[in-house]
Amino acid sequence: MSQELLNLAAAGSRKENPPSFRIGDTVKVHCRIVEGDKERIQMFSGTVIARRSGGISGTFTVRRIVNNEGVERTFPLHSPNVVDVEVVRNSQVRRAKLYYLRDRVGKATRLKEKRTLSKADRAAAEAQAQDDTPAEEPVPPQEDSDAETAATEPAEA
């Protein structure tokens, strides 16, 4: 009975389309900030170093460097204060948690970028692959004989 009540309460605040990102991605998190009676959107950009899934209580941690000091913020995935998560750059990582970045400084914190085709490039490639026009026929190689090359080249004196 109590588990059913918890599920009902959680269903009300669960986002239908949670943001899609991976560990190592550089993201911009749009946060809703309330100051008195005013409300504004503030961005926090950095690298996702951890993600904890747990249904309604899932969180992710973003790290960035400000004034030579590491700053980490943990955001709930389904919080109404997290307006949007915009992926700026995808990185190729081989760990689930990137806590080792805490000990690194400067260029050592860089991650290898994962290169993918943009949506426009992918659509153009698919359209070209599905195009019904036949490809240009290959030109057969020309046969070079010694007699032809000797006749066309000037004789050396």
C-alpha positions in Angstrom: 0.0 0.0 0.0 2.7 2.5 0.9 4.8 1.7 -2.2 1.7 2.4 -4.3 1.4 5.8 -2.7 5.0 6.6 -3.3 4.7 5.7 -7.0 1.6 7.9 -7.3 3.4 10.8 -5.7 6.5 10.3 -7.9 4.5 10.0 -11.1 3.3 13.6 -10.7 6.8 15.1 -10.8 8.4 12.7 -13.3 9.5 14.3 -16.6 8.0 12.6 -19.6 11.1 13.3 -21.7 14.2 13.3 -19.4 17.3 14.9 -21.0 19.5 12.6 -23.1 23.2 12.8 -22.4 26.1 10.5 -21.3 29.0 10.5 -19.0 31.8 12.7 -20.3 29.5 15.0 -22.3 30.0 18.7 -22.0 26.6 20.1 -21.2 24.8 23.4 -20.4 22.3 22.9 -17.6 19.5 25.6 -17.6 18.5 26.1 -14.0 15.5 28.0 -12.7 16.6 30.4 -10.0 14.0 32.2 -7.8 15.1 35.3 -6.0 12.3 36.9 -4.0 9.4 37.3 -6.4 11.7 37.2 -9.5 12.5 34.2 -11.5 15.4 33.7 -14.0 17.2 31.0 -15.9 20.9 30.5 -15.1 23.2 28.2 -17.1 25.8 26.0 -15.5 28.1 24.5 -18.1 30.7 21.7 -17.5 31.5 18.0 -17.9 29.2 15.3 -16.7 31.3 13.2 -14.3 28.6 11.0 -12.7 25.1 9.9 -13.3 23.0 8.0 -10.9 19.8 6.5 -12.1 17.1 5.7 -9.6 13.8 6.4 -11.1 12.4 9.7 -9.7 15.5 10.3 -7.5 18.1 10.0 -10.4 20.8 12.6 -10.3 23.8 13.7 -12.4 26.9 15.6 -11.4 28.5 18.4 -13.5 32.0 19.7 -12.9 33.7 22.8 -14.2 36.7 25.0 -13.3 36.0 28.6 -12.0 38.9 30.8 -11.0 41.3 27.8 -10.8 38.9 26.1 -8.4 36.8 23.0 -9.2 33.1 23.4 -8.8 30.7 20.5 -8.9 26.9 20.6 -8.8 24.6 17.7 -8.5 21.2 18.1 -10.2 18.1 15.9 -9.9 17.1 14.6 -13.3 13.4 15.1 -12.7 13.6 18.4 -10.9 11.3 21.2 -12.1 14.2 23.6 -11.5 16.2 21.9 -14.2 14.6 23.5 -17.3 16.9 22.0 -20.0 20.1 20.1 -20.5 21.8 21.1 -23.7 24.7 18.8 -25.0 27.5 20.9 -26.3 30.1 18.2 -27.0 30.2 14.4 -26.8 33.3 12.8 -25.4 34.6 9.2 -25.6 35.2 7.8 -22.1 35.7 4.3 -20.8 34.5 4.8 -17.2 31.1 5.1 -15.6 32.3 7.7 -13.1 35.0 10.3 -14.0 36.1 11.1 -10.4 39.7 11.0 -11.5 39.2 14.4 -13.2 39.2 15.9 -9.7 42.9 15.3 -9.3 43.8 16.7 -12.8 44.5 20.3 -13.7 44.7 22.2 -17.0 45.1 20.2 -20.2 45.1 16.9 -18.4 41.3 17.3 -17.8 40.5 17.2 -21.6 38.6 14.3 -22.9 38.8 12.8 -26.4 35.9 14.0 -28.5 33.5 11.5 -30.0 32.9 12.6 -33.6 29.5 11.9 -35.1 27.6 13.2 -38.1 25.3 16.0 -37.6 21.6 15.5 -38.4 21.9 17.4 -41.7 24.9 15.5 -42.8 23.3 12.1 -41.8 20.1 13.0 -43.8 22.2 14.0 -46.9 24.2 10.7 -46.7 21.0 8.7 -46.5 19.4 10.6 -49.4 22.5 10.0 -51.5 22.5 6.3 -50.6 18.8 5.9 -51.5 19.2 7.9 -54.8 18.1 5.8 -57.8 20.4 7.3 -60.3 23.1 4.9 -61.4 26.6 5.6 -60.3 29.1 6.8 -62.9 30.6 3.9 -64.7 34.3 3.4 -64.0 36.7 4.2 -66.9 38.7 1.1 -67.9 42.4 1.6 -67.4 44.4 2.4 -70.5 47.0 -0.1 -71.6 50.4 1.3 -72.0 52.7 -0.5 -74.4 56.4 0.1 -74.7 56.1 0.8 -78.5 53.5 3.6 -77.9 55.5 5.3 -75.2 58.7 5.1 -77.2 57.0 6.7 -80.2 55.5 9.6 -78.2 58.6 10.4 -76.2 61.4 12.4 -77.9 64.6 10.6 -78.4 67.6 11.7 -76.3 70.7 12.6 -78.2 
